[in-house]
């Protein structure tokens, strides 16, 4: 999995993400103080989304796109500390799972 956090994303970045989220998302209710981007396999992204939403008050959305390597990306929206906490919780859980195997 790859992780990036964007603090205070620009209007252009927000617009790009909003266009890629699809029509069924209530975009007006999403807090965009910070955005965490996580990319990986579909299995890992569903797992990461669940961890993030359970850990802190963030909104997780699937970011549509075409990737020949079948990688999927999710965006974690919220205030900066919540997004950073969600990313850290995902990393902790993934590391813990690898240590068990």
N, C-alpha and C positions, 0 to 999 in steps of 0.2 A: 504494500500500500504506500501511496505517496500522500503527503500532507502539506498544505500551505494555509497560512492565515493571513487575511487581508484586513488590516485595521483601517477604519474610516475609508471604505472603498469609494472610488470616484463614481460620478454619475454614469459615465460610460461603462464602467465595470458592472454596476448594478443593472443598467439597461440590458447589457449582454446576457447576464444571468437570468433576468426576468423573461427575456425572449426565449431562452432555452428551457424554461420550466414548464411550458405547455399552458393551455388555455384554462384548465380546470383548477388552477391554484388561485387562492385569494391573496393576491400580491400586496394589497393595501394593508394587510394585517401583519406583514413580515417586518421585523426589526432588522435594520441593516447597518447597525453601528460597526459590526465586524462580520466577516464571512470566513468560515473554515471550509476549505476545499479538500476532499478526500477522493482519491482515485484508486481503483483496484478492480478485482473480479466481482461479478454480481453477488456471489455468496458473501464476500467480505463487506460489500457496501450495505447489504441488508443488515448484517450483523452490526456494522459500525453505526448505522442510523438508529437502530434499536438502543444501543449503548448510549449514544449521545442524547436521545430524547429522554431516556430514563435517568440520566445523570444530572442534568440541569435544565433550566427553562429555555430551550432553544427550539427552533423550527428547522426540520431537515427536509430538503427537497431533492428530487432526482433531477439532474441536469442532462437534458437530452443532447445528443450529438452522435456523430458517426466516428467510430474508431475501429480500424481494421484489426486491431489486436483484441477486440471484444472487451475493452476496459470500460468501466462505468464510473461516473463521477457524481458525488452528492455534494450539496452545499449546506453548510450548517450556519443558520442565521441567528443573530442575537447580539446582546451587548458583548463587549470585548472579553470581559472576564468569563462569561458563560461559554463563549465559543472556545476560548483557550482551555477551560476546564473540560469541555466535551472532548476536544482533541486529545488531551492528556489521558482522559478516562479510556478512550478507544485504544490508545497506545498501550496503556497498562493491561487492559484485557487481552489484547492481541499477544503481548509479551508473556502474560501468565499462561495463555493457552499453548504457546509454543514451548514454554518450559515444562508443561505437563507431558507433551508428546515427546 
